[in-house]
């Protein structure tokens, strides 16, 4: 049997080698950490310095937001529908025309504009060529406020269906009265109501329903537009007696599609519009009548018709500061 001498030189040499290896590993393992620690301490000790934004380039593009008022008299056939882009980013819709389908003219217009919300919706009076399209609006859009008369069309159910839909959705409903001023949260815009049936009523008489039309004047930066729904001669006479020169407006939405019962001499002499927009399509009523057209021309109005001229736009530029954006 061979015995190993514990005091032999081989184990001592082995211990020396192992100690050396531990020394090497220690150096290579801890030196980088020491350097990293020193760097961290240096960063923490350094004072904080704010780096200023680069100045706007001299060739910056001047970008003007789209402020102002844009009013679109839509070609919806024999009916009324007016879409309004308000200063400040809001919008409004007056009546919805006769078509409620998703491929109808109002629906297509709103889709092209990428509209998903309408802040103010006005139903001037309960006739289907004014309310049918609103069924599509309330089914597919978010609506802020709904302005309505309290007149019920005894000969129809569509107005009841629409009003029930509005109630179910919980949309805030307003019944304006003559003399009211509407707050549409649009900078510089004033809206004054001249006519409305704010007391409950029931009728199947077209004249009575037409004369309940919410009629109001929208003013912005020195320009004014008078929206009349289907008001006829009786209502026009009352408006002149009550408001006189206050009816003066640059733009008139011609009442009742240019029927022979609207746009009377006394009314047009009070309004004296520079531009008159007639929303009309193919019909059996003779709209617009020659008499109404002649009376409009007699006061110097420039006439536009949606059946001949398609959708028409009237704009009033707004004031806005120029915003500088870096040129691309």
Beta strands, then each sheet from edge to edge (+ up, - down):
strand 1: 61-63
strand 2: 69-73
strand 3: 82-85
strand 4: 91-94
strand 5: 117-122
strand 6: 142-147
strand 7: 151-153
strand 8: 172-174
strand 9: 181-182
strand 10: 189-195
strand 11: 201-203
strand 12: 215-220
strand 13: 223-227
strand 14: 251-253
strand 15: 275-278
strand 16: 302-305
strand 17: 312-316
strand 18: 323-325
sheet 1: 1+ 18-
sheet 2: 8+ 6+ 5+ 4+ 3- 2+ 17-
sheet 3: 7+ 11+
sheet 4: 9+ 10- 12+ 13- 14- 15- 16-
end
